[in-house]
Amino acid sequence: MNLVQSLAAAAAAIVVAATAGSPAPAQTMSQAMAETRAALTPDAIRGAVEELASILQQRYVFPDAANQYAEHLRSRAQAGAYDGASDPQQLAAQLTGELNSIHRDAHLRVTLNGGSETGRRVLRAPPGDDAFGEAQWLADGVAYLRINIIPGDDASKARMGQILDQYAEANALVLDLRTCRGGTLGVMDVLLSRLYSQPRQLMTMDTRRGADGGLEDFYAGASTMHEVQSAPRNVRRWQHWAQPTSPVSSLADARVFVLTDETASACEHLSLALKETGRATLIGATTRGAGNYGGEEAFGNGVFQVFLPIGRSYIERTGQGWESVGVAPDRAVAPQEALNEALRELNVAPNAMTQALAQIRAPRDTVRVDGAASPTRRYGIGTAMQVGASSLEVMEIAPGFPAARSGLQAGDRIVSINGAPVSSLSADQFSAAMRASALTLDVLRGSERMTLRMSLDS
């Protein structure tokens, strides 16, 4: 049994045990991990590293950097630098660190894939279960919307349209992107269609030719994307436009403020587009600086995966994007003061604010949509529900909430909730379970499985 076969078998054993609704036998877990580590032979490791080198060389967005990545990996592998690896997760982390020491890319990372899928999965469009947070009036004529992620699914696009149309008569719109971690163009285009009265070019997007992994079909079907035929030989170039609704939304005349902090990826695309066209004032902190788009590509029989950046977005006028440098706000203030600053700019008197403002000033992952509590509101767990997934990655834990007190950590993977495997839960069931007064989570942290209990009363 080679490396990828053994890792796949071990990962499958862990997943089966973790989703069975009861704690996995220690022998099963330890046996699976022993088989995994035993498969890390020098020859197997070198084969996996060579496959990664080929993927990067053929499809990474910048050919020169791609060649440097590949040369480094092959040289290190030939010298035996990875031969002593005994833990696949540590090997993935080592590869990520080395690649980013050569050419930093905020999206480029190697992780374990669990053997669940092979091939390319470019342009992730995550489901919108936790995409939108609070949506409410702050004061007379002032609407507020928090966006946590920008999905591409039809249900999320419809929901965004409903929210915006509900506040169509607003004189000012505050878009809170401080916790917005990325996504794709679908929901973004719905938002942009309400904010412009005339078609407007926003961003140019260059994809390395031959590496699009489905981008051609994705862009060809979007009225907001126009392909540029005069692109360089090794590049497919697209212009991203705002296409107004017909009739034009009254929000096209509203003042727009964007709050920034840990804003990343597609959310930076949105921020820079609004700033560059003069459509919004950015208030807060410089964003994360993740400007090269792409998606996961599995390798090694689906055991490892690399998030592979295959394209870059930038302002055509300057040729500059935001990779590594972020998007600077128009008004730099402490992120927790960004909303206050926007309200001062709008001359909103304190006694004119709604009681909902206190909710918005709660910990950053407090999430509501029109008054309905979301899973992250009470326990302080930031995760994106993916229906049918065997586990859910914990992306963020809010300090001071029950989840933090229970010992749950970012990077943990939740495999069951109140005894039910997450793979068996619908989005509604997931939301209901996470709003319950008591919560029991079975969690994987690396190779260790644990049960964590928390309560809203604790």
Stockholm file with secondary structure:
# STOCKHOLM 1.0

chainA/1-458         MNLVQSLAAAAAAIVVAATAGSPAPAQTMSQAMAETRAALTPDAIRGAVEELASILQQRYVFPDAANQYAEHLRSRAQAGAYDGASDPQQLAAQLTGELNSIHRDAHLRVTLNGGSETGRRVLRAPPGDDAFGEAQWLADGVAYLRINIIPGDDASKARMGQILDQYAEANALVLDLRTCRGGTLGVMDVLLSRLYSQPRQLMTMDTRRGADGGLEDFYAGASTMHEVQSAPRNVRRWQHWAQPTSPVSSLADARVFVLTDETASACEHLSLALKETGRATLIGATTRGAGNYGGEEAFGNGVFQVFLPIGRSYIERTGQGWESVGVAPDRAVAPQEALNEALRELNVAPNAMTQALAQIRAPRDTVRVDGAASPTRRYGIGTAMQVGASSLEVMEIAPGFPAARSGLQAGDRIVSINGAPVSSLSADQFSAAMRASALTLDVLRGSERMTLRMSLDS
#=GR chainA/1-458 SS CCHHHHHHHHHHHHHHHHTSSSCCCHHHHHHHHHHHHHTCCHHHHHHHHHHHHHHHHHHSSCHHHHHHHHHHHHHHHHTTTTTTCCCHHHHHHHHHHHHHHHSCCTTCEEEECTTSCCEEEESCCCCCTTSEEEEEEEETTEEEEEESCBCCSHHHHHHHHHHHHHTTTCSEEEEECTTCCCBCHHHHHHHHHHHCSSCEEEEEEEEETTCCTTHHHHHHTCTTEEEETTCCTTEEEEEEEECCCSSCCGGGGSEEEEEESSCCTHHHHHHHHHHHTTSCEEEESCCCCCCEEEEEEEETTTTEEEEEEEEEEECTTTCCCCTTTCCCCSEECCGGGHHHHHHHHTTCCGGGSCTHHHHHTSCTTCCEETTEECHHHHHCEECCCCTTCSCEECCEECTTSHHHHHTCCTTCEEEEETTEEGGGCCHHHHHHHHTSSEEEEEEEETTEEEEEEEETTC
#=GC SS_cons         CCHHHHHHHHHHHHHHHHTSSSCCCHHHHHHHHHHHHHTCCHHHHHHHHHHHHHHHHHHSSCHHHHHHHHHHHHHHHHTTTTTTCCCHHHHHHHHHHHHHHHSCCTTCEEEECTTSCCEEEESCCCCCTTSEEEEEEEETTEEEEEESCBCCSHHHHHHHHHHHHHTTTCSEEEEECTTCCCBCHHHHHHHHHHHCSSCEEEEEEEEETTCCTTHHHHHHTCTTEEEETTCCTTEEEEEEEECCCSSCCGGGGSEEEEEESSCCTHHHHHHHHHHHTTSCEEEESCCCCCCEEEEEEEETTTTEEEEEEEEEEECTTTCCCCTTTCCCCSEECCGGGHHHHHHHHTTCCGGGSCTHHHHHTSCTTCCEETTEECHHHHHCEECCCCTTCSCEECCEECTTSHHHHHTCCTTCEEEEETTEEGGGCCHHHHHHHHTSSEEEEEEEETTEEEEEEEETTC
//
